[in-house]
Amino acid sequence: MENPNFLKQKFNLHNAKEVKAAAKHPDEKIPNNPDDQIQNYLNRLENLVIDSEKKQKRKMLDGEQRPRALFLLREMLLNKYVRQNKEKMAEGAVRVEERAARELGIDAHYGEDEIEQRGNIAVSDLEKSLDNWITYLTDANESYPTWFRYYAFRSILGLGDYDKDKGEFPNRSQGTAKLFPDIDRGALAYIRDIIEAEKDPIILERLKKAQQANQTPEDQQITKEKAEKFAKLSFAKQYKEGIKQAGEITPEMREITEGKWVKYQKDTDPTALWVSLQNKGTAWCTKGFATAETQLQGGDFYVYYTLDKQGKPTIPRIAIRMQDNQIFETRGVSDNQQNLESNMIDIAEKKMDELPGKEKYKKTSADMKQLTEIEKKTKSNQELTKEELVFLYEIDDKIQGFGYNEDPRIKEIREQRKPNIQKDASIILECESNQIANKPEDINENTKAYIGELKSEIFESIQKYNIENIYTSFPEGKIEKFEMELGGRTKPEIESELEKRKKAEGDEKIYTSDYAESMLKKPEFFVQEKKEQSSFVKIKVGDLGFPNGATVQEIYEKAEKLGLELCPPETGPTIRLDYEKIFQKEQPRREYFWIAMKQIAGSDGYPSVFRVGRGDGGESWLGDRWARPDGEWGAGIGVVFRLRKFET
């Protein structure tokens, strides 16, 4: 049993419609008492959106295979808490800008296009803010119990980001463009500890002993009364208190690199590890006693401590957690996303070299070293080489960091270089600045690259002048143009080769989803009789002019206006089988793109298109994506279209 009584007191959850509905399952008889009904609801939620045993069909989310039910929940939440408020958010943003302009003596008025643009930006930012919580709290690798995941997530839905002036998390009002709170993993672990101590005397006693070992003053130690009082607070106040417990690492402390590694053995008492992290400025969830215990059950835990003001190694700077005798994660204290500080990278790499599982971190270590060198050159106003610019702008590959999200230095350095973006682009693309067109009407026989908005029939000009480098913005708006042959295989040959590759080993293996296999067997899936060389582009939905995503029908119609057309149904399987031949490289990990094609109903009856991708572990997939005409695709989704042929 988890903690249903807590949720009953907080949310009156036992009377919620969804809890009552879950209790009426025809195959089970759920006792008619609040705790059992809430627990039944939590169990169903866990099975649907966390799915630890992987019984559900899986789809890709943030580079990982996640249960399909999570996608439905995600869409419902984004529609309810973000998208339906787009108009109000746009109006609010415009009012703020107009007021600021008036204060500067400028008479500013915004038309429909400007209002629409600000609404799209606000929605995109909010979606990302909420998506961070959805991804984190449904991650089966995190040790939180389901009751706590539910409590934290339901609570943050009503909160805005931290207001530093007022020192609080404000309640959300409908239509606000304020972001949801940042994730502080340490604060969440703290909240869980205290609430569990309130209901369980054994946990309370263990926590008290751990605090005594930490020499916490007696008047600050946890008691039953303090735990009860804390549990009754709003989540906003609990979260604020949890963040206050973090302490901080001063700039002077960050300069110190001398220290020592401490190993905490698997299956040992977590007290020593827990004590060492309290009030030391880390955002690690290991600051929670229950989390530290769970993580030590999975494997050894290494922490690098640098010297404090007394010259003792007490300041935690690097954590390496082992799982199944492999490095599971490496974290630092650079920011709340747990990136490593630049002066800790060599120390972490040297330690990882001694441990099993180091291979998957080789690229991360190399990337962080190179980023540090670029950071130093930028601060001293030194010119960057073409190779360094290619790395910084992630032209060939993504920069891998140790934290949960990308290293913030990437964005900071790029922001500094924005005034010189055209010059940087010309160096990378090996052309003169005047050979880069920024408007369709500027394209001519001297144009080597295009960086600008996509307008009607622009791909006709791009084909006419054979322009290979196409961007809506540099470098993130890259549109990849490629050639491939269709009609090179019969339908039975495609099915046979995919079946053969399913049984292969290593890089040759291809995973095929059940729905994709059912699509291959439908009469709507056909191949061309004659061989034909065709040109294609891989483009993000946002770069088509939909910064907040769009319906499939809207995407298809816009692409047609630009000079693109739908792909033949064999396109997806052919790309999957011949990816390296077509693109002259191995598919990057965590790359997924949809094939714009006439939809084929899968075995579930939903109209679908093929999806080609490669997982975080290097596995190659031919999958599917639901594609109802009124169904929405997000702005970040990559889509393949065929270039329409035109007469020269």
C-alpha positions, 0 to 999 in steps of 0.5 A, spaced: 500 500 500 502 506 498 499 513 501 492 513 499 490 517 505 494 523 504 491 524 497 484 523 500 486 529 505 489 533 499 485 532 494 478 529 496 481 524 491 476 518 493 470 522 490 473 524 483 470 521 477 476 518 474 477 514 481 470 512 481 470 509 474 476 505 475 473 502 481 468 499 476 472 495 472 468 489 470 474 484 471 475 486 478 471 487 485 474 493 488 472 494 496 468 500 497 472 504 501 476 510 499 483 508 500 482 501 496 479 505 491 485 511 490 490 505 490 486 501 485 486 508 481 494 509 482 495 502 480 492 503 473 495 510 472 502 506 474 500 501 469 498 505 463 503 511 464 509 508 467 508 501 465 515 498 468 514 491 466 513 494 458 506 490 457 504 496 453 505 498 445 511 503 445 512 509 442 518 514 442 518 520 447 524 524 448 529 519 445 526 513 449 520 508 448 515 510 452 507 507 453 502 509 448 497 511 453 502 516 456 502 520 449 494 520 450 495 523 457 500 528 454 496 531 449 490 531 454 494 535 459 497 540 453 490 541 450 487 543 457 493 547 460 496 550 455 493 550 448 486 552 449 489 558 452 493 561 446 489 567 445 489 569 452 496 568 452 497 572 446 493 578 448 497 578 455 504 578 451 502 584 446 499 588 452 505 587 456 509 589 450 505 595 448 505 598 455 513 597 455 513 601 448 509 607 451 513 608 457 519 609 452 515 614 448 513 609 442 506 608 439 506 601 438 500 597 435 500 589 433 496 586 428 493 579 427 500 576 425 504 579 431 498 577 436 498 570 432 506 569 433 506 571 440 501 566 442 505 561 438 511 563 442 508 562 449 504 556 447 511 553 445 515 555 451 509 553 456 509 546 452 516 545 453 516 547 461 510 542 462 513 536 458 519 537 462 515 534 468 511 529 464 517 526 462 521 526 469 515 524 473 513 518 468 520 515 468 520 508 470 528 509 472 526 514 477 525 511 484 518 515 486 512 512 488 506 513 484 502 516 489 508 522 490 508 522 482 501 524 482 501 529 488 507 533 485 504 533 478 497 535 480 500 540 484 505 543 479 499 544 474 496 550 479 503 553 480 507 558 476 514 559 476 518 562 482 517 569 483 523 571 486 521 578 488 515 575 492 519 569 494 513 564 493 510 560 487 504 564 485 498 560 483 496 559 475 491 563 472 487 561 466 491 564 460 497 566 463 504 565 459 508 564 466 512 557 465 511 552 470 516 551 476 523 548 474 524 541 476 528 541 483 530 534 484 533 535 491 527 539 493 522 533 491 526 528 494 526 532 501 518 533 500 517 525 499 522 524 505 518 528 510 511 526 508 513 519 508 516 520 515 509 523 517 505 516 516 511 511 517 514 511 524 520 507 522 522 512 516 521 518 521 526 514 526 531 513 521 531 520 518 532 522 525 538 518 526 541 520 520 540 528 522 543 526 528 549 523 524 549 529 520 550 533 527 543 537 525 542 542 531 536 538 536 531 544 535 532 543 527 531 535 527 525 532 525 519 530 529 512 527 528 509 534 530 514 537 524 512 532 519 505 532 520 505 540 520 509 540 513 505 534 510 499 539 511 502 545 507 501 546 500 505 543 495 508 550 493 510 552 500 513 545 501 517 546 494 519 552 497 522 549 503 525 543 499 529 548 495 531 552 501 534 546 504 539 546 498 544 550 501 549 553 495 556 552 493 560 559 492 564 562 486 570 561 490 568 554 492 567 552 485 574 554 483 577 549 488 578 542 484 582 538 489 579 533 493 577 526 493 573 520 491 568 516 496 565 510 494 559 508 497 558 500 497 552 497 494 546 495 499 550 499 505 546 503 509 545 510 506 546 514 512 553 516 510 551 518 503 545 522 505 548 526 510 554 528 506 549 531 501 545 536 506 545 543 505 551 543 500 548 546 494 546 540 489 540 538 486 541 531 486 535 527 488 540 523 492 539 528 497 532 524 499 534 519 504 529 514 501 532 515 494 539 514 496 537 508 499 534 505 493 540 508 489 544 504 493 540 498 492 542 498 485 549 499 485 555 502 488 555 510 488 561 514 487 562 522 490 567 526 488 568 532 494 572 538 494 575 541 499 571 546 504 574 552 507 577 548 513 581 544 507 576 538 508 573 534 502 566 535 504 563 539 498 560 534 493 561 536 485 561 529 481 556 523 482 557 517 479 551 512 480 552 504 478 546 500 476 547 492 474 555 493 475 555 499 469 555 506 470 548 508 470 549 516 470 554 521 471 552 528 474 554 535 477 552 541 480 553 546 475 546 547 474 539 544 476 540 540 470 546 537 474 551 538 468 558 538 470 562 544 471 568 545 466 573 544 471 570 537 473 570 534 467 577 531 467 576 529 474 570 525 472 573 522 466 579 519 469 574 516 474 570 513 469 575 510 465 576 505 472 569 503 471 565 498 467 560 502 462 565 507 461 564 506 453 558 510 452 561 516 456 567 517 451 563 522 446 560 526 452 567 527 455 570 529 449 564 534 447 565 537 454 572 538 453 571 541 446 566 546 449 570 548 454 575 550 450 570 554 445 568 557 451 575 559 453 576 562 446 570 566 446 571 569 453 578 571 450 575 574 443 579 569 439 576 567 432 573 560 432 576 555 427 571 552 422 571 545 425 569 549 432 564 552 429 561 546 426 561 543 433 558 549 436 552 549 431 551 541 432 552 541 424 554 534 424 552 531 431 549 533 437 553 535 443 552 530 449 553 533 456 552 530 463 546 533 465 538 532 464 538 537 458 543 540 454 549 544 457 547 551 458 553 554 455 551 552 448 546 557 448 550 562 451 555 562 446 551 562 440 547 568 443 553 572 443 555 570 436 548 572 433 550 578 430 555 574 426 551 569 424 551 570 417 559 570 417 559 564 421 554 560 416 559 562 410 565 559 414 561 553 415 558 552 408 565 555 405 562 560 401 562 568 401 556 572 405 553 575 399 552 568 396 547 566 402 540 568 400 535 570 405 529 572 401 526 567 395 527 573 390 534 574 392 536 567 389 540 567 383 545 563 379 551 565 384 547 563 390 550 557 394 545 557 400 539 559 403 537 562 410 530 565 410 522 564 410 519 558 406 514 562 401 510 559 395 514 555 390 520 556 393 523 549 392 522 550 384 528 556 385 532 551 390 531 546 384 533 550 379 539 553 382 541 546 385 542 549 392 544 544 397 544 548 403 537 550 405 535 553 412 529 557 415 534 559 420 541 557 422 543 552 424 537 549 427 532 550 421 536 545 417 532 542 411 536 536 409 535 535 401 537 527 399 536 523 393 534 516 393 531 510 388 524 508 388 522 501 385 528 498 386 524 492 390 518 489 389 513 488 395 515 481 397 522 483 397 521 489 401 517 484 406 522 479 406 528 483 407 525 487 413 524 480 416 531 478 415 533 484 418 529 483 424 533 476 425 540 479 424 545 481 430 548 488 431 547 494 427 544 490 421 538 489 426 532 492 424 526 493 429 519 493 426 513 495 430 506 491 429 502 496 426 508 498 421 508 490 419 500 490 418 501 497 414 506 493 409 501 487 408 495 492 406 493 493 399 494 501 399 502 499 400 505 498 393 511 499 390 513 502 383 514 497 377 519 502 374 526 504 377 526 512 378 531 517 382 527 522 386 529 528 390 526 528 397 527 533 403 527 532 411 523 538 414 521 540 421 513 542 422 515 548 425 520 550 419 514 549 414 511 555 418 507 552 424 511 554 430 506 551 435 505 544 430 499 543 426 494 538 423 496 533 418 492 536 413 494 543 414 501 540 414 500 537 407 497 543 404 502 548 406 507 543 403 504 543 397 504 550 396 511 550 397 513 545 391 513 539 395 508 532 394 507 526 398 511 520 398 510 514 395 508 508 400 515 505 399 519 511 401 519 509 409 521 502 408 526 503 403 529 509 407 530 504 413 533 499 409 538 503 405 539 509 410 547 509 410 547 508 402 542 514 402 545 519 407 552 516 406 552 516 414 550 512 420 543 514 422 544 519 429 541 516 435 535 519 437 533 521 430 526 520 428 522 522 422 515 521 419 514 520 412 509 524 409 504 519 405 497 517 403 495 514 410 494 507 411 490 504 416 494 500 421 491 494 425 488 498 430 484 502 424 487 508 425 490 512 419 498 512 420 504 513 416 511 510 417 516 513 422 524 511 421 528 512 427 534 510 431 533 509 439 538 511 444 541 505 444 543 504 437 537 500 435 534 501 428 526 502 427 521 502 422 515 504 426 508 508 425 505 514 427 498 516 427 496 521 422 488 522 422 487 529 417 485 533 424 490 529 428 496 534 430 504 533 429 508 537 434 513 543 431 519 539 432 517 533 428 521 531 422 517 530 416 520 527 409 516 530 403 518 528 395 520 534 391 515 536 386 518 535 379 518 542 374 520 543 367 526 547 366 
